[in-house]
Amino acid sequence: MGKSAADEKILSYNDVVLRRSDLDILSGPYYLNDRIIEFYFSLLSSSHPSEDILLVPPSIAFWITNCPDVDGLKDFLEPLKLPDKNLVIFPVNNNDDVSLAEGGSHWSLLAYYRSANIFVHHDSNQQMNKRHAMKLFKSVVGYNGGPSSTSNDKYQECIDTPQQVNGYDCGLHVTATARTICSWYESSENKDGTDLWFSALKEQVTPSVVGEMRKEILGLIKDLMAKQ
């Protein structure tokens, strides 16, 4: 496929623009890019329209992690209204180069649950992104509770996170994990601070479910393309 064909815009969904090359990624055993994860997070946000939930796009999470200007970060975070959110989900990428778009080689997920004052890192490849998740946590934790509050938020590595069975499905684990956590949040009546959504992840984020997510996301995109 030529460059112009690969760059062809195929779908605009909320603020996300998908291109022909994104379909190729989903059609084969390839690492998910920022756009596909942002599309799925946007879709989840539409499916779970609660004001309590925020799914942060990859580009925003990356900038929060790597922003060199503390004052600039404060202004950047303000529109997200983090103090008003009870559940916030961040994608984590291991790209350290701010100048390199679409960099990195691994995705994981950092989930914040205000009711338990906890950030939980879910990594499908043996905590490979632990350093990057901790960096994101340290960047955002001071802005989480409003200007006059003192944060008591903790950080936890979930060592029981379902693990990927190949070298390219990390992004699909992020989408499957985000979906499971959002569903848990909306359906759980006993949102205690002990088990949280961990049991749901073990039951619902299995290799077969993760493998099917490629077809599922591709099908969702094609359905939306047919309607536009």
C-alpha positions in Angstrom: 0.0 0.0 0.0 1.4 3.4 -1.0 1.8 6.2 1.6 -1.1 8.2 0.3 -3.5 5.2 0.5 -2.3 4.3 4.0 -2.9 7.9 5.1 -6.4 8.0 3.7 -8.9 9.2 6.3 -11.6 6.5 6.8 -13.4 7.6 9.9 -13.9 10.6 12.2 -15.3 9.6 15.6 -15.6 12.3 18.2 -12.1 13.8 18.2 -10.4 10.8 16.7 -9.5 10.4 13.0 -8.6 6.9 11.8 -6.7 6.1 8.7 -6.5 3.2 6.3 -3.3 2.0 7.9 -5.1 1.6 11.2 -7.3 -1.1 9.6 -4.2 -2.9 8.5 -2.8 -2.9 12.0 -6.1 -4.5 13.3 -6.2 -7.0 10.5 -2.8 -8.5 11.4 -0.8 -9.4 14.4 0.6 -6.0 15.0 1.2 -3.6 17.9 -1.6 -1.1 18.4 -0.9 2.6 17.8 -2.1 5.7 19.7 -5.0 6.3 17.3 -6.6 2.9 17.8 -6.3 3.1 21.6 -7.7 6.6 21.6 -10.6 5.5 19.4 -11.5 2.7 21.7 -11.2 4.9 24.8 -13.5 7.4 23.1 -16.0 4.6 22.3 -15.8 3.4 25.9 -16.5 7.0 27.1 -19.6 7.1 24.9 -20.7 3.7 26.3 -20.0 4.8 29.9 -21.1 8.5 29.9 -20.8 9.0 33.7 -19.2 12.3 34.8 -17.3 10.2 37.3 -15.2 8.4 34.7 -12.4 9.8 32.6 -10.5 7.8 30.0 -7.4 9.8 29.1 -6.2 9.7 25.4 -2.6 8.3 24.9 -1.2 11.6 23.7 -2.5 13.4 26.8 -1.2 10.7 29.2 2.2 10.8 27.4 2.4 14.6 27.8 1.5 14.5 31.5 4.3 11.9 32.0 6.9 13.9 30.2 5.9 17.5 30.5 9.1 19.5 31.5 7.2 22.5 32.8 5.4 22.2 36.2 3.4 25.4 35.7 2.5 24.4 32.2 1.4 21.0 33.4 -1.0 22.6 35.9 -2.7 24.5 33.1 -2.7 21.5 30.9 -4.5 19.3 33.5 -7.1 21.8 34.5 -9.6 21.0 31.6 -9.5 17.3 32.6 -11.2 18.2 35.9 -9.4 15.4 37.7 -10.6 16.4 41.2 -14.2 15.7 40.0 -13.5 12.2 38.8 -13.8 9.0 40.8 -12.3 6.7 38.1 -9.5 7.7 35.8 -7.8 5.4 33.3 -4.4 6.3 31.7 -2.7 4.4 29.0 1.1 4.1 29.7 3.7 3.9 27.0 7.5 3.3 27.3 8.5 6.0 24.9 11.0 8.4 26.6 11.5 10.7 23.6 9.0 13.6 23.6 10.0 14.5 20.0 9.2 11.0 18.6 5.6 10.6 17.6 4.2 7.0 17.8 7.4 5.9 19.7 7.6 3.2 22.3 7.2 -0.6 22.2 4.9 -1.4 25.0 1.5 -0.4 26.4 0.2 -0.8 29.9 -2.6 0.8 32.0 -2.7 3.0 35.1 -6.1 3.2 36.8 -7.0 5.7 39.6 -9.9 4.9 41.9 -10.6 7.8 44.2 -12.9 5.9 46.6 -9.9 3.8 47.6 -7.2 6.5 47.1 -5.2 4.3 44.9 -3.4 4.2 41.5 -3.1 0.6 40.2 -0.7 -0.3 37.4 -1.7 -3.2 35.1 1.1 -4.4 32.9 0.6 -7.5 30.7 4.4 -8.0 30.4 5.9 -8.6 33.8 5.9 -4.9 35.0 7.9 -3.8 31.9 6.4 -0.3 32.2 6.8 0.1 35.9 9.2 3.0 35.7 7.0 4.9 33.2 3.8 4.2 35.2 5.5 5.5 38.4 6.6 8.6 36.5 3.0 9.3 35.4 1.8 8.7 38.9 4.3 11.2 40.3 3.4 13.7 37.7 -0.4 13.6 38.2 -0.8 12.8 41.9 -0.3 16.3 43.1 -3.1 17.7 40.9 -5.7 15.0 41.8 -7.5 16.5 44.7 -7.9 20.2 44.0 -5.7 23.1 44.9 -6.1 23.0 48.7 -6.0 19.3 49.4 -3.2 17.0 50.5 -3.1 13.8 48.4 -3.1 10.5 50.3 -3.1 8.5 47.1 -1.1 5.3 47.0 0.5 3.5 44.1 0.2 -0.3 43.5 1.6 -2.7 41.0 -1.0 -5.4 40.3 1.2 -8.5 40.2 -1.9 -10.6 39.2 -2.6 -8.7 36.0 -3.4 -11.1 33.1 -0.3 -11.6 31.0 0.0 -11.4 27.2 0.9 -14.6 25.3 2.8 -12.9 22.5 4.9 -9.9 21.8 2.3 -7.6 20.2 -1.0 -7.8 22.1 -0.1 -5.3 24.9 -2.4 -2.6 23.4 -5.3 -5.1 23.3 -4.7 -5.9 26.9 -5.1 -2.2 27.7 -8.4 -1.9 25.8 -9.7 -5.2 27.4 -8.6 -4.1 30.9 -10.1 -0.6 30.4 -13.5 -2.1 29.3 -13.5 -4.5 32.3 -12.8 -1.8 34.8 -15.5 0.5 33.4 -18.0 -2.3 33.5 -17.0 -3.2 37.0 -17.4 0.4 38.1 -20.9 0.8 36.7 -22.2 -2.6 37.8 -20.5 -3.2 41.2 -22.5 -2.4 44.3 -19.7 -3.3 46.7 -16.8 -1.1 45.5 -14.6 -1.8 48.5 -10.9 -1.0 48.6 -9.7 -4.6 48.9 -10.5 -6.6 45.8 -11.5 -3.7 43.5 -11.8 -5.0 39.9 -9.1 -7.6 40.2 -11.3 -10.6 40.2 -13.2 -9.3 37.2 -9.9 -8.9 35.3 -9.0 -12.5 35.9 -12.3 -13.7 34.7 -12.7 -11.4 31.7 -9.3 -10.6 30.3 -8.3 -14.0 29.0 -6.1 -14.8 26.0 -9.2 -15.7 23.9 -11.0 -12.5 24.8 -7.9 -10.4 24.1 -7.4 -12.2 20.8 -11.0 -11.5 19.8 -10.7 -7.8 20.5 -8.8 -7.2 17.2 -11.9 -8.4 15.3 -14.2 -6.6 17.6 -12.6 -3.2 17.2 -12.2 -3.7 13.5 -15.9 -4.6 13.3 -16.9 -1.5 15.3 -14.9 0.7 13.0 -16.4 -0.8 9.9 -19.9 -0.4 11.3 -19.3 3.2 12.0 -17.8 3.7 8.5 -20.9 2.3 7.0 -23.1 4.8 8.9 -21.2 7.9 8.1 
